[in-house]
Amino acid sequence: MKKFAVLGYGTVGSGVVELFYKNRSKIEEKAGSPMELGYILDLREFPDSPYAEKFTKTIDTILADDEVKVVAECMGGVEPAFTYLMQCLSHGISVATSNKELIAKKGAELLAEAKAHSCNCFFEASVGGAIPIIRPLHRCLAANEISEIYGILNGTTNYILNKMLTDGMTFEDALAKAQKHGYAEREPSADVDGHDACRKICILSSLAFGKHVYPESVYTKGIREITLEDAADADALDGAVKLIAFVKKLGDGRILPAVMPMFVPHENMISRVDGVFNCIEVCGDAIDRAYFCGRGAGKLPTASAVMADIIEEIKHHKTVFSQDWVDAGTQNFIAGIDELVCGMFIRFAEAQNAAACCEKLTGYLKAENLADFSEDCVSAVDHAALITCPMTKAQRDQLLAKLAEDGLNIAHWMPVMDA
């Protein structure tokens, strides 16, 4: 009999317990062993719960039971979750967590502690909820040299942007609707300002490239400035506005991670992923590109990923070394956002400006210091917006300055995601 414990009996923790008892026979069959939920750690009282006898208020109860082999952390936040998991790992107890903030900030330390005590720290649920991405990235795609990862990693912002386009809602109204349906928190800054997506791309970047990427090193911009006009003009140019978290490997070996609203051409399937769904694109030298889509949050979807990690940890008695990265001691392997080469989606304040400036824009781009651009540098144009070819920050700054000198009033611009 293999025991496991659950830390936190909120949405995800209660989902793990519910899923275990709902599918217990199938889970035990997959794990290859009889299993039992030994403890639920929570400071609150649950006297009416059918599992009331399993609750404890102290981690010491769990640590003292030698039959506990795995602990599932579903508390959220960095502390006391980090302290609890480090204690479990030091006792040789494997841990599974859905806690993206914890892994993004403390993943290297947790993985090192797991390795030191021949156990595991798994976190499949931390990035895509029910979407399998962690295990495929370090196992199924292990033979690939990963070059880029792009993704919609936050369902709340995707829902908001979708409502702005399909229902003509303002950002404020779409956010209120997301809150009404429980997709957004009362205090939504973690979602709409990009912090949630930032933590997730930190985890994917660290796993793909082997060095811990901290959230403070990642350029992050949310969707508060996106307007109805942005959404409508992007649609007119055969694309969509999405909050994209990405990491690119540069030619010198450094990586460039970031989170920001981007224009995504419809030829890329990410542009057509709507509602609260997430989608992750992984680019590798052998696979070209692979997509992973599904529900990125929710009680049972997230519990499904946590339970899968528990099953894997029951089966594995030693550390799985492929799921690993190290703290490099510095972040100098990370390039800044100013090194991003990208096209621009430019929306003008007056509708007639886009058509009026196309000829001038082409001239600007063919000027002496922008001579490397071809004549098709303007790839699409609508009554109020256009898309340019890829350019460096210096070239973007010069172009924007020239447009301003000519009195062409730019309302907003954003990067174009590679198709």
Summary of the structure (lengths in Angstrom):
residues: 419
radius of gyration: 23.6
end to end distance: 50.6
largest distance: 76.9
contacts: 1466
relative contact order: 0.13
helix: 41%
strand: 24%
